[in-house]
Amino acid sequence: MKHDNINHAKWLREEQGETARELAEVMRLAQEMGRRLCNETHGEMYDEVRLLMSLLHQTRAQADLIDAQLNSADPIADLLQRRQSRQ
């Protein structure tokens, strides 16, 4: 019985890691699309698009944090590398 619990916990951790990795990638793509929209938007909608970009940035940062915590042996180094690669 204990062996089954360990296997279930390992499986759950792997699923969490995979989901976090996929979500971080989706957020990266959403942020890229938001940047395109921001570059294409002028006038009265510009403030709305900037708000969206701010929210996407915050959401991606949180998704990256969760992904790093679940999938990296050194989450802090991983996060720093991700942020440097964006610049």
HTML snippet that shows the backbone in 3Dmol.js (N, CA, C, O; Angstrom):
<script src="https://3Dmol.org/build/3Dmol-min.js"></script>
<div id="view" style="width:600px;height:400px;position:relative"></div>
<script>
const pdb = `
ATOM      1  N   MET A   1       0.816  -1.195   0.000  1.00  0.00           N
ATOM      2  CA  MET A   1       0.000   0.000   0.000  1.00  0.00           C
ATOM      3  C   MET A   1       0.865   1.266   0.000  1.00  0.00           C
ATOM      4  O   MET A   1       0.584   2.215  -0.733  1.00  0.00           O
ATOM      5  N   LYS A   2       1.922   1.273   0.831  1.00  0.00           N
ATOM      6  CA  LYS A   2       2.803   2.427   0.901  1.00  0.00           C
ATOM      7  C   LYS A   2       3.490   2.658  -0.442  1.00  0.00           C
ATOM      8  O   LYS A   2       3.675   3.802  -0.859  1.00  0.00           O
ATOM      9  N   HIS A   3       3.861   1.589  -1.110  1.00  0.00           N
ATOM     10  CA  HIS A   3       4.496   1.681  -2.426  1.00  0.00           C
ATOM     11  C   HIS A   3       3.558   2.359  -3.426  1.00  0.00           C
ATOM     12  O   HIS A   3       3.997   3.174  -4.238  1.00  0.00           O
ATOM     13  N   ASP A   4       2.267   2.023  -3.365  1.00  0.00           N
ATOM     14  CA  ASP A   4       1.283   2.655  -4.251  1.00  0.00           C
ATOM     15  C   ASP A   4       1.181   4.147  -3.978  1.00  0.00           C
ATOM     16  O   ASP A   4       1.059   4.939  -4.913  1.00  0.00           O
ATOM     17  N   ASN A   5       1.230   4.539  -2.717  1.00  0.00           N
ATOM     18  CA  ASN A   5       1.172   5.955  -2.362  1.00  0.00           C
ATOM     19  C   ASN A   5       2.389   6.705  -2.889  1.00  0.00           C
ATOM     20  O   ASN A   5       2.268   7.835  -3.362  1.00  0.00           O
ATOM     21  N   ILE A   6       3.551   6.084  -2.808  1.00  0.00           N
ATOM     22  CA  ILE A   6       4.771   6.705  -3.320  1.00  0.00           C
ATOM     23  C   ILE A   6       4.690   6.849  -4.831  1.00  0.00           C
ATOM     24  O   ILE A   6       5.043   7.895  -5.375  1.00  0.00           O
ATOM     25  N   ASN A   7       4.228   5.806  -5.513  1.00  0.00           N
ATOM     26  CA  ASN A   7       4.071   5.878  -6.969  1.00  0.00           C
ATOM     27  C   ASN A   7       3.060   6.942  -7.365  1.00  0.00           C
ATOM     28  O   ASN A   7       3.276   7.677  -8.330  1.00  0.00           O
ATOM     29  N   HIS A   8       1.959   7.030  -6.629  1.00  0.00           N
ATOM     30  CA  HIS A   8       0.941   8.041  -6.929  1.00  0.00           C
ATOM     31  C   HIS A   8       1.509   9.445  -6.719  1.00  0.00           C
ATOM     32  O   HIS A   8       1.273  10.337  -7.534  1.00  0.00           O
ATOM     33  N   ALA A   9       2.244   9.642  -5.647  1.00  0.00           N
ATOM     34  CA  ALA A   9       2.840  10.952  -5.370  1.00  0.00           C
ATOM     35  C   ALA A   9       3.845  11.327  -6.462  1.00  0.00           C
ATOM     36  O   ALA A   9       3.898  12.479  -6.893  1.00  0.00           O
ATOM     37  N   LYS A  10       4.636  10.356  -6.903  1.00  0.00           N
ATOM     38  CA  LYS A  10       5.602  10.609  -7.978  1.00  0.00           C
ATOM     39  C   LYS A  10       4.879  10.948  -9.279  1.00  0.00           C
ATOM     40  O   LYS A  10       5.259  11.884  -9.983  1.00  0.00           O
ATOM     41  N   TRP A  11       3.848  10.190  -9.589  1.00  0.00           N
ATOM     42  CA  TRP A  11       3.066  10.455 -10.804  1.00  0.00           C
ATOM     43  C   TRP A  11       2.430  11.843 -10.740  1.00  0.00           C
ATOM     44  O   TRP A  11       2.453  12.587 -11.721  1.00  0.00           O
ATOM     45  N   LEU A  12       1.864  12.187  -9.584  1.00  0.00           N
ATOM     46  CA  LEU A  12       1.230  13.490  -9.421  1.00  0.00           C
ATOM     47  C   LEU A  12       2.244  14.611  -9.595  1.00  0.00           C
ATOM     48  O   LEU A  12       1.945  15.614 -10.243  1.00  0.00           O
ATOM     49  N   ARG A  13       3.419  14.463  -9.039  1.00  0.00           N
ATOM     50  CA  ARG A  13       4.480  15.466  -9.166  1.00  0.00           C
ATOM     51  C   ARG A  13       4.882  15.629 -10.634  1.00  0.00           C
ATOM     52  O   ARG A  13       5.084  16.751 -11.099  1.00  0.00           O
ATOM     53  N   GLU A  14       4.998  14.523 -11.362  1.00  0.00           N
ATOM     54  CA  GLU A  14       5.336  14.593 -12.789  1.00  0.00           C
ATOM     55  C   GLU A  14       4.241  15.304 -13.574  1.00  0.00           C
ATOM     56  O   GLU A  14       4.535  16.111 -14.456  1.00  0.00           O
ATOM     57  N   GLU A  15       2.988  15.012 -13.262  1.00  0.00           N
ATOM     58  CA  GLU A  15       1.864  15.673 -13.933  1.00  0.00           C
ATOM     59  C   GLU A  15       1.857  17.169 -13.637  1.00  0.00           C
ATOM     60  O   GLU A  15       1.632  17.984 -14.531  1.00  0.00           O
ATOM     61  N   GLN A  16       2.102  17.523 -12.384  1.00  0.00           N
ATOM     62  CA  GLN A  16       2.160  18.939 -12.011  1.00  0.00           C
ATOM     63  C   GLN A  16       3.273  19.639 -12.783  1.00  0.00           C
ATOM     64  O   GLN A  16       3.081  20.739 -13.302  1.00  0.00           O
ATOM     65  N   GLY A  17       4.429  19.002 -12.856  1.00  0.00           N
ATOM     66  CA  GLY A  17       5.548  19.590 -13.573  1.00  0.00           C
ATOM     67  C   GLY A  17       5.252  19.787 -15.046  1.00  0.00           C
ATOM     68  O   GLY A  17       5.573  20.829 -15.618  1.00  0.00           O
ATOM     69  N   GLU A  18       4.640  18.788 -15.656  1.00  0.00           N
ATOM     70  CA  GLU A  18       4.293  18.890 -17.076  1.00  0.00           C
ATOM     71  C   GLU A  18       3.266  19.995 -17.310  1.00  0.00           C
ATOM     72  O   GLU A  18       3.399  20.781 -18.248  1.00  0.00           O
ATOM     73  N   THR A  19       2.259  20.054 -16.472  1.00  0.00           N
ATOM     74  CA  THR A  19       1.232  21.089 -16.614  1.00  0.00           C
ATOM     75  C   THR A  19       1.832  22.477 -16.414  1.00  0.00           C
ATOM     76  O   THR A  19       1.511  23.403 -17.160  1.00  0.00           O
ATOM     77  N   ALA A  20       2.693  22.629 -15.421  1.00  0.00           N
ATOM     78  CA  ALA A  20       3.336  23.923 -15.173  1.00  0.00           C
ATOM     79  C   ALA A  20       4.199  24.340 -16.358  1.00  0.00           C
ATOM     80  O   ALA A  20       4.197  25.507 -16.750  1.00  0.00           O
ATOM     81  N   ARG A  21       4.937  23.387 -16.930  1.00  0.00           N
ATOM     82  CA  ARG A  21       5.782  23.675 -18.095  1.00  0.00           C
ATOM     83  C   ARG A  21       4.922  24.116 -19.282  1.00  0.00           C
ATOM     84  O   ARG A  21       5.254  25.084 -19.967  1.00  0.00           O
ATOM     85  N   GLU A  22       3.824  23.407 -19.523  1.00  0.00           N
ATOM     86  CA  GLU A  22       2.926  23.756 -20.629  1.00  0.00           C
ATOM     87  C   GLU A  22       2.285  25.121 -20.404  1.00  0.00           C
ATOM     88  O   GLU A  22       2.172  25.912 -21.340  1.00  0.00           O
ATOM     89  N   LEU A  23       1.866  25.403 -19.180  1.00  0.00           N
ATOM     90  CA  LEU A  23       1.248  26.693 -18.877  1.00  0.00           C
ATOM     91  C   LEU A  23       2.245  27.838 -19.067  1.00  0.00           C
ATOM     92  O   LEU A  23       1.885  28.888 -19.598  1.00  0.00           O
ATOM     93  N   ALA A  24       3.480  27.645 -18.643  1.00  0.00           N
ATOM     94  CA  ALA A  24       4.500  28.674 -18.831  1.00  0.00           C
ATOM     95  C   ALA A  24       4.703  28.951 -20.322  1.00  0.00           C
ATOM     96  O   ALA A  24       4.873  30.102 -20.722  1.00  0.00           O
ATOM     97  N   GLU A  25       4.684  27.912 -21.135  1.00  0.00           N
ATOM     98  CA  GLU A  25       4.836  28.091 -22.588  1.00  0.00           C
ATOM     99  C   GLU A  25       3.634  28.822 -23.179  1.00  0.00           C
ATOM    100  O   GLU A  25       3.802  29.709 -24.015  1.00  0.00           O
ATOM    101  N   VAL A  26       2.435  28.463 -22.759  1.00  0.00           N
ATOM    102  CA  VAL A  26       1.232  29.154 -23.240  1.00  0.00           C
ATOM    103  C   VAL A  26       1.291  30.636 -22.865  1.00  0.00           C
ATOM    104  O   VAL A  26       0.930  31.496 -23.668  1.00  0.00           O
ATOM    105  N   MET A  27       1.742  30.932 -21.658  1.00  0.00           N
ATOM    106  CA  MET A  27       1.832  32.327 -21.232  1.00  0.00           C
ATOM    107  C   MET A  27       2.887  33.081 -22.038  1.00  0.00           C
ATOM    108  O   MET A  27       2.713  34.262 -22.337  1.00  0.00           O
ATOM    109  N   ARG A  28       3.980  32.405 -22.390  1.00  0.00           N
ATOM    110  CA  ARG A  28       4.994  33.040 -23.230  1.00  0.00           C
ATOM    111  C   ARG A  28       4.400  33.412 -24.582  1.00  0.00           C
ATOM    112  O   ARG A  28       4.627  34.510 -25.089  1.00  0.00           O
ATOM    113  N   LEU A  29       3.640  32.490 -25.161  1.00  0.00           N
ATOM    114  CA  LEU A  29       3.002  32.758 -26.454  1.00  0.00           C
ATOM    115  C   LEU A  29       1.964  33.870 -26.338  1.00  0.00           C
ATOM    116  O   LEU A  29       1.877  34.730 -27.215  1.00  0.00           O
ATOM    117  N   ALA A  30       1.178  33.860 -25.265  1.00  0.00           N
ATOM    118  CA  ALA A  30       0.170  34.908 -25.066  1.00  0.00           C
ATOM    119  C   ALA A  30       0.838  36.269 -24.928  1.00  0.00           C
ATOM    120  O   ALA A  30       0.339  37.264 -25.454  1.00  0.00           O
ATOM    121  N   GLN A  31       1.958  36.316 -24.228  1.00  0.00           N
ATOM    122  CA  GLN A  31       2.656  37.589 -24.066  1.00  0.00           C
ATOM    123  C   GLN A  31       3.210  38.076 -25.408  1.00  0.00           C
ATOM    124  O   GLN A  31       3.166  39.274 -25.687  1.00  0.00           O
ATOM    125  N   GLU A  32       3.721  37.186 -26.227  1.00  0.00           N
ATOM    126  CA  GLU A  32       4.192  37.574 -27.563  1.00  0.00           C
ATOM    127  C   GLU A  32       3.043  38.135 -28.399  1.00  0.00           C
ATOM    128  O   GLU A  32       3.205  39.147 -29.080  1.00  0.00           O
ATOM    129  N   MET A  33       1.891  37.482 -28.348  1.00  0.00           N
ATOM    130  CA  MET A  33       0.727  37.969 -29.092  1.00  0.00           C
ATOM    131  C   MET A  33       0.286  39.327 -28.552  1.00  0.00           C
ATOM    132  O   MET A  33      -0.095  40.207 -29.324  1.00  0.00           O
ATOM    133  N   GLY A  34       0.335  39.499 -27.244  1.00  0.00           N
ATOM    134  CA  GLY A  34      -0.010  40.783 -26.638  1.00  0.00           C
ATOM    135  C   GLY A  34       0.924  41.887 -27.096  1.00  0.00           C
ATOM    136  O   GLY A  34       0.483  43.011 -27.338  1.00  0.00           O
ATOM    137  N   ARG A  35       2.215  41.579 -27.219  1.00  0.00           N
ATOM    138  CA  ARG A  35       3.169  42.577 -27.716  1.00  0.00           C
ATOM    139  C   ARG A  35       2.827  42.996 -29.142  1.00  0.00           C
ATOM    140  O   ARG A  35       2.884  44.176 -29.488  1.00  0.00           O
ATOM    141  N   ARG A  36       2.475  42.019 -29.953  1.00  0.00           N
ATOM    142  CA  ARG A  36       2.079  42.349 -31.333  1.00  0.00           C
ATOM    143  C   ARG A  36       0.862  43.253 -31.338  1.00  0.00           C
ATOM    144  O   ARG A  36       0.818  44.246 -32.064  1.00  0.00           O
ATOM    145  N   LEU A  37      -0.130  42.904 -30.520  1.00  0.00           N
ATOM    146  CA  LEU A  37      -1.342  43.719 -30.443  1.00  0.00           C
ATOM    147  C   LEU A  37      -1.007  45.125 -29.968  1.00  0.00           C
ATOM    148  O   LEU A  37      -1.555  46.100 -30.482  1.00  0.00           O
ATOM    149  N   CYS A  38      -0.121  45.236 -29.000  1.00  0.00           N
ATOM    150  CA  CYS A  38       0.280  46.544 -28.482  1.00  0.00           C
ATOM    151  C   CYS A  38       0.939  47.378 -29.584  1.00  0.00           C
ATOM    152  O   CYS A  38       0.672  48.574 -29.706  1.00  0.00           O
ATOM    153  N   ASN A  39       1.797  46.747 -30.380  1.00  0.00           N
ATOM    154  CA  ASN A  39       2.461  47.459 -31.474  1.00  0.00           C
ATOM    155  C   ASN A  39       1.481  47.902 -32.553  1.00  0.00           C
ATOM    156  O   ASN A  39       1.728  48.885 -33.252  1.00  0.00           O
ATOM    157  N   GLU A  40       0.374  47.185 -32.689  1.00  0.00           N
ATOM    158  CA  GLU A  40      -0.604  47.478 -33.740  1.00  0.00           C
ATOM    159  C   GLU A  40      -1.737  48.379 -33.261  1.00  0.00           C
ATOM    160  O   GLU A  40      -2.582  48.776 -34.064  1.00  0.00           O
ATOM    161  N   THR A  41      -1.775  48.711 -31.966  1.00  0.00           N
ATOM    162  CA  THR A  41      -2.917  49.422 -31.403  1.00  0.00           C
ATOM    163  C   THR A  41      -2.564  50.870 -31.104  1.00  0.00           C
ATOM    164  O   THR A  41      -1.518  51.170 -30.528  1.00  0.00           O
ATOM    165  N   HIS A  42      -3.451  51.748 -31.505  1.00  0.00           N
ATOM    166  CA  HIS A  42      -3.299  53.180 -31.246  1.00  0.00           C
ATOM    167  C   HIS A  42      -4.661  53.724 -30.829  1.00  0.00           C
ATOM    168  O   HIS A  42      -5.679  53.043 -30.958  1.00  0.00           O
ATOM    169  N   GLY A  43      -4.669  54.936 -30.338  1.00  0.00           N
ATOM    170  CA  GLY A  43      -5.946  55.580 -30.022  1.00  0.00           C
ATOM    171  C   GLY A  43      -6.545  55.119 -28.717  1.00  0.00           C
ATOM    172  O   GLY A  43      -5.838  54.804 -27.760  1.00  0.00           O
ATOM    173  N   GLU A  44      -7.878  55.085 -28.696  1.00  0.00           N
ATOM    174  CA  GLU A  44      -8.606  54.853 -27.449  1.00  0.00           C
ATOM    175  C   GLU A  44      -8.395  53.464 -26.858  1.00  0.00           C
ATOM    176  O   GLU A  44      -8.581  53.289 -25.653  1.00  0.00           O
ATOM    177  N   MET A  45      -8.019  52.483 -27.647  1.00  0.00           N
ATOM    178  CA  MET A  45      -7.823  51.124 -27.135  1.00  0.00           C
ATOM    179  C   MET A  45      -6.425  50.901 -26.549  1.00  0.00           C
ATOM    180  O   MET A  45      -6.176  49.873 -25.920  1.00  0.00           O
ATOM    181  N   TYR A  46      -5.522  51.851 -26.751  1.00  0.00           N
ATOM    182  CA  TYR A  46      -4.132  51.648 -26.329  1.00  0.00           C
ATOM    183  C   TYR A  46      -4.011  51.381 -24.825  1.00  0.00           C
ATOM    184  O   TYR A  46      -3.275  50.483 -24.416  1.00  0.00           O
ATOM    185  N   ASP A  47      -4.726  52.152 -24.005  1.00  0.00           N
ATOM    186  CA  ASP A  47      -4.652  51.948 -22.550  1.00  0.00           C
ATOM    187  C   ASP A  47      -5.160  50.566 -22.149  1.00  0.00           C
ATOM    188  O   ASP A  47      -4.610  49.939 -21.244  1.00  0.00           O
ATOM    189  N   GLU A  48      -6.201  50.094 -22.814  1.00  0.00           N
ATOM    190  CA  GLU A  48      -6.733  48.758 -22.523  1.00  0.00           C
ATOM    191  C   GLU A  48      -5.713  47.674 -22.867  1.00  0.00           C
ATOM    192  O   GLU A  48      -5.546  46.706 -22.126  1.00  0.00           O
ATOM    193  N   VAL A  49      -5.042  47.849 -23.988  1.00  0.00           N
ATOM    194  CA  VAL A  49      -4.042  46.869 -24.413  1.00  0.00           C
ATOM    195  C   VAL A  49      -2.834  46.906 -23.473  1.00  0.00           C
ATOM    196  O   VAL A  49      -2.264  45.861 -23.159  1.00  0.00           O
ATOM    197  N   ARG A  50      -2.444  48.088 -23.029  1.00  0.00           N
ATOM    198  CA  ARG A  50      -1.334  48.187 -22.068  1.00  0.00           C
ATOM    199  C   ARG A  50      -1.681  47.495 -20.760  1.00  0.00           C
ATOM    200  O   ARG A  50      -0.825  46.844 -20.161  1.00  0.00           O
ATOM    201  N   LEU A  51      -2.920  47.624 -20.309  1.00  0.00           N
ATOM    202  CA  LEU A  51      -3.355  46.922 -19.103  1.00  0.00           C
ATOM    203  C   LEU A  51      -3.259  45.409 -19.317  1.00  0.00           C
ATOM    204  O   LEU A  51      -2.774  44.681 -18.450  1.00  0.00           O
ATOM    205  N   LEU A  52      -3.720  44.951 -20.465  1.00  0.00           N
ATOM    206  CA  LEU A  52      -3.613  43.525 -20.790  1.00  0.00           C
ATOM    207  C   LEU A  52      -2.158  43.076 -20.753  1.00  0.00           C
ATOM    208  O   LEU A  52      -1.854  42.018 -20.202  1.00  0.00           O
ATOM    209  N   MET A  53      -1.260  43.858 -21.327  1.00  0.00           N
ATOM    210  CA  MET A  53       0.163  43.506 -21.331  1.00  0.00           C
ATOM    211  C   MET A  53       0.710  43.409 -19.911  1.00  0.00           C
ATOM    212  O   MET A  53       1.501  42.515 -19.607  1.00  0.00           O
ATOM    213  N   SER A  54       0.295  44.315 -19.055  1.00  0.00           N
ATOM    214  CA  SER A  54       0.739  44.277 -17.663  1.00  0.00           C
ATOM    215  C   SER A  54       0.272  42.996 -16.971  1.00  0.00           C
ATOM    216  O   SER A  54       1.036  42.348 -16.255  1.00  0.00           O
ATOM    217  N   LEU A  55      -0.985  42.645 -17.195  1.00  0.00           N
ATOM    218  CA  LEU A  55      -1.533  41.424 -16.605  1.00  0.00           C
ATOM    219  C   LEU A  55      -0.847  40.176 -17.160  1.00  0.00           C
ATOM    220  O   LEU A  55      -0.558  39.240 -16.415  1.00  0.00           O
ATOM    221  N   LEU A  56      -0.588  40.163 -18.456  1.00  0.00           N
ATOM    222  CA  LEU A  56       0.113  39.024 -19.060  1.00  0.00           C
ATOM    223  C   LEU A  56       1.528  38.890 -18.498  1.00  0.00           C
ATOM    224  O   LEU A  56       2.004  37.781 -18.253  1.00  0.00           O
ATOM    225  N   HIS A  57       2.187  40.016 -18.298  1.00  0.00           N
ATOM    226  CA  HIS A  57       3.539  39.987 -17.736  1.00  0.00           C
ATOM    227  C   HIS A  57       3.522  39.384 -16.331  1.00  0.00           C
ATOM    228  O   HIS A  57       4.339  38.521 -16.009  1.00  0.00           O
ATOM    229  N   GLN A  58       2.596  39.838 -15.507  1.00  0.00           N
ATOM    230  CA  GLN A  58       2.492  39.316 -14.140  1.00  0.00           C
ATOM    231  C   GLN A  58       2.148  37.827 -14.139  1.00  0.00           C
ATOM    232  O   GLN A  58       2.696  37.051 -13.356  1.00  0.00           O
ATOM    233  N   THR A  59       1.237  37.445 -15.023  1.00  0.00           N
ATOM    234  CA  THR A  59       0.813  36.048 -15.096  1.00  0.00           C
ATOM    235  C   THR A  59       1.957  35.161 -15.572  1.00  0.00           C
ATOM    236  O   THR A  59       2.164  34.071 -15.040  1.00  0.00           O
ATOM    237  N   ARG A  60       2.696  35.624 -16.569  1.00  0.00           N
ATOM    238  CA  ARG A  60       3.827  34.834 -17.059  1.00  0.00           C
ATOM    239  C   ARG A  60       4.902  34.700 -15.981  1.00  0.00           C
ATOM    240  O   ARG A  60       5.479  33.626 -15.815  1.00  0.00           O
ATOM    241  N   ALA A  61       5.171  35.765 -15.260  1.00  0.00           N
ATOM    242  CA  ALA A  61       6.172  35.697 -14.192  1.00  0.00           C
ATOM    243  C   ALA A  61       5.777  34.656 -13.146  1.00  0.00           C
ATOM    244  O   ALA A  61       6.623  33.899 -12.668  1.00  0.00           O
ATOM    245  N   GLN A  62       4.496  34.619 -12.794  1.00  0.00           N
ATOM    246  CA  GLN A  62       4.034  33.642 -11.806  1.00  0.00           C
ATOM    247  C   GLN A  62       4.094  32.223 -12.374  1.00  0.00           C
ATOM    248  O   GLN A  62       4.483  31.291 -11.670  1.00  0.00           O
ATOM    249  N   ALA A  63       3.714  32.056 -13.639  1.00  0.00           N
ATOM    250  CA  ALA A  63       3.778  30.734 -14.276  1.00  0.00           C
ATOM    251  C   ALA A  63       5.224  30.251 -14.360  1.00  0.00           C
ATOM    252  O   ALA A  63       5.496  29.071 -14.136  1.00  0.00           O
ATOM    253  N   ASP A  64       6.155  31.156 -14.682  1.00  0.00           N
ATOM    254  CA  ASP A  64       7.572  30.789 -14.726  1.00  0.00           C
ATOM    255  C   ASP A  64       8.077  30.375 -13.345  1.00  0.00           C
ATOM    256  O   ASP A  64       8.849  29.424 -13.223  1.00  0.00           O
ATOM    257  N   LEU A  65       7.643  31.086 -12.313  1.00  0.00           N
ATOM    258  CA  LEU A  65       8.053  30.753 -10.948  1.00  0.00           C
ATOM    259  C   LEU A  65       7.588  29.348 -10.562  1.00  0.00           C
ATOM    260  O   LEU A  65       8.363  28.555 -10.027  1.00  0.00           O
ATOM    261  N   ILE A  66       6.337  29.053 -10.832  1.00  0.00           N
ATOM    262  CA  ILE A  66       5.791  27.727 -10.511  1.00  0.00           C
ATOM    263  C   ILE A  66       6.508  26.652 -11.314  1.00  0.00           C
ATOM    264  O   ILE A  66       6.861  25.604 -10.773  1.00  0.00           O
ATOM    265  N   ASP A  67       6.724  26.905 -12.596  1.00  0.00           N
ATOM    266  CA  ASP A  67       7.430  25.950 -13.451  1.00  0.00           C
ATOM    267  C   ASP A  67       8.833  25.681 -12.910  1.00  0.00           C
ATOM    268  O   ASP A  67       9.253  24.527 -12.818  1.00  0.00           O
ATOM    269  N   ALA A  68       9.550  26.729 -12.556  1.00  0.00           N
ATOM    270  CA  ALA A  68      10.909  26.559 -12.042  1.00  0.00           C
ATOM    271  C   ALA A  68      10.918  25.784 -10.727  1.00  0.00           C
ATOM    272  O   ALA A  68      11.782  24.934 -10.510  1.00  0.00           O
ATOM    273  N   GLN A  69       9.970  26.073  -9.859  1.00  0.00           N
ATOM    274  CA  GLN A  69       9.921  25.374  -8.576  1.00  0.00           C
ATOM    275  C   GLN A  69       9.634  23.884  -8.754  1.00  0.00           C
ATOM    276  O   GLN A  69      10.154  23.057  -8.005  1.00  0.00           O
ATOM    277  N   LEU A  70       8.819  23.547  -9.728  1.00  0.00           N
ATOM    278  CA  LEU A  70       8.464  22.142  -9.937  1.00  0.00           C
ATOM    279  C   LEU A  70       9.446  21.385 -10.822  1.00  0.00           C
ATOM    280  O   LEU A  70       9.567  20.165 -10.703  1.00  0.00           O
ATOM    281  N   ASN A  71      10.146  22.085 -11.704  1.00  0.00           N
ATOM    282  CA  ASN A  71      10.918  21.392 -12.735  1.00  0.00           C
ATOM    283  C   ASN A  71      12.416  21.675 -12.744  1.00  0.00           C
ATOM    284  O   ASN A  71      13.122  21.206 -13.636  1.00  0.00           O
ATOM    285  N   SER A  72      12.907  22.421 -11.784  1.00  0.00           N
ATOM    286  CA  SER A  72      14.319  22.771 -11.817  1.00  0.00           C
ATOM    287  C   SER A  72      15.008  22.376 -10.515  1.00  0.00           C
ATOM    288  O   SER A  72      14.445  22.512  -9.429  1.00  0.00           O
ATOM    289  N   ALA A  73      16.231  21.888 -10.649  1.00  0.00           N
ATOM    290  CA  ALA A  73      17.028  21.583  -9.461  1.00  0.00           C
ATOM    291  C   ALA A  73      17.492  22.870  -8.786  1.00  0.00           C
ATOM    292  O   ALA A  73      17.740  22.887  -7.580  1.00  0.00           O
ATOM    293  N   ASP A  74      17.611  23.952  -9.566  1.00  0.00           N
ATOM    294  CA  ASP A  74      18.022  25.255  -9.041  1.00  0.00           C
ATOM    295  C   ASP A  74      17.055  26.315  -9.568  1.00  0.00           C
ATOM    296  O   ASP A  74      17.365  26.997 -10.545  1.00  0.00           O
ATOM    297  N   PRO A  75      15.882  26.462  -8.933  1.00  0.00           N
ATOM    298  CA  PRO A  75      14.844  27.362  -9.444  1.00  0.00           C
ATOM    299  C   PRO A  75      15.294  28.810  -9.608  1.00  0.00           C
ATOM    300  O   PRO A  75      14.890  29.469 -10.566  1.00  0.00           O
ATOM    301  N   ILE A  76      16.114  29.317  -8.701  1.00  0.00           N
ATOM    302  CA  ILE A  76      16.537  30.716  -8.796  1.00  0.00           C
ATOM    303  C   ILE A  76      17.408  30.932 -10.022  1.00  0.00           C
ATOM    304  O   ILE A  76      17.204  31.895 -10.762  1.00  0.00           O
ATOM    305  N   ALA A  77      18.371  30.055 -10.246  1.00  0.00           N
ATOM    306  CA  ALA A  77      19.219  30.170 -11.437  1.00  0.00           C
ATOM    307  C   ALA A  77      18.386  30.030 -12.706  1.00  0.00           C
ATOM    308  O   ALA A  77      18.625  30.732 -13.689  1.00  0.00           O
ATOM    309  N   ASP A  78      17.422  29.135 -12.686  1.00  0.00           N
ATOM    310  CA  ASP A  78      16.541  28.936 -13.839  1.00  0.00           C
ATOM    311  C   ASP A  78      15.749  30.211 -14.136  1.00  0.00           C
ATOM    312  O   ASP A  78      15.655  30.628 -15.291  1.00  0.00           O
ATOM    313  N   LEU A  79      15.183  30.828 -13.101  1.00  0.00           N
ATOM    314  CA  LEU A  79      14.416  32.060 -13.299  1.00  0.00           C
ATOM    315  C   LEU A  79      15.296  33.186 -13.826  1.00  0.00           C
ATOM    316  O   LEU A  79      14.889  33.922 -14.725  1.00  0.00           O
ATOM    317  N   LEU A  80      16.495  33.325 -13.278  1.00  0.00           N
ATOM    318  CA  LEU A  80      17.410  34.365 -13.760  1.00  0.00           C
ATOM    319  C   LEU A  80      17.763  34.144 -15.223  1.00  0.00           C
ATOM    320  O   LEU A  80      17.823  35.097 -16.000  1.00  0.00           O
ATOM    321  N   GLN A  81      17.995  32.894 -15.601  1.00  0.00           N
ATOM    322  CA  GLN A  81      18.315  32.586 -16.995  1.00  0.00           C
ATOM    323  C   GLN A  81      17.136  32.919 -17.905  1.00  0.00           C
ATOM    324  O   GLN A  81      17.332  33.471 -18.987  1.00  0.00           O
ATOM    325  N   ARG A  82      15.921  32.594 -17.484  1.00  0.00           N
ATOM    326  CA  ARG A  82      14.734  32.899 -18.290  1.00  0.00           C
ATOM    327  C   ARG A  82      14.587  34.403 -18.492  1.00  0.00           C
ATOM    328  O   ARG A  82      14.285  34.864 -19.593  1.00  0.00           O
ATOM    329  N   ARG A  83      14.802  35.157 -17.429  1.00  0.00           N
ATOM    330  CA  ARG A  83      14.637  36.615 -17.520  1.00  0.00           C
ATOM    331  C   ARG A  83      15.708  37.237 -18.395  1.00  0.00           C
ATOM    332  O   ARG A  83      15.429  38.190 -19.123  1.00  0.00           O
ATOM    333  N   GLN A  84      16.928  36.719 -18.341  1.00  0.00           N
ATOM    334  CA  GLN A  84      17.996  37.236 -19.186  1.00  0.00           C
ATOM    335  C   GLN A  84      17.749  36.904 -20.647  1.00  0.00           C
ATOM    336  O   GLN A  84      18.081  37.699 -21.526  1.00  0.00           O
ATOM    337  N   SER A  85      17.176  35.753 -20.915  1.00  0.00           N
ATOM    338  CA  SER A  85      16.929  35.358 -22.304  1.00  0.00           C
ATOM    339  C   SER A  85      15.814  36.184 -22.935  1.00  0.00           C
ATOM    340  O   SER A  85      15.723  36.251 -24.161  1.00  0.00           O
ATOM    341  N   ARG A  86      14.966  36.813 -22.129  1.00  0.00           N
ATOM    342  CA  ARG A  86      13.889  37.666 -22.657  1.00  0.00           C
ATOM    343  C   ARG A  86      14.406  39.018 -23.118  1.00  0.00           C
ATOM    344  O   ARG A  86      13.780  39.675 -23.950  1.00  0.00           O
ATOM    345  N   GLN A  87      15.541  39.435 -22.586  1.00  0.00           N
ATOM    346  CA  GLN A  87      16.032  40.789 -22.880  1.00  0.00           C
ATOM    347  C   GLN A  87      16.817  40.848 -24.141  1.00  0.00           C
ATOM    348  O   GLN A  87      17.295  41.917 -24.521  1.00  0.00           O
TER     349      GLN A  87
END
`;
const viewer = $3Dmol.createViewer("view");
viewer.addModel(pdb, "pdb");
viewer.setStyle({}, {cartoon: {color: "spectrum"}});
viewer.zoomTo();
viewer.render();
</script>
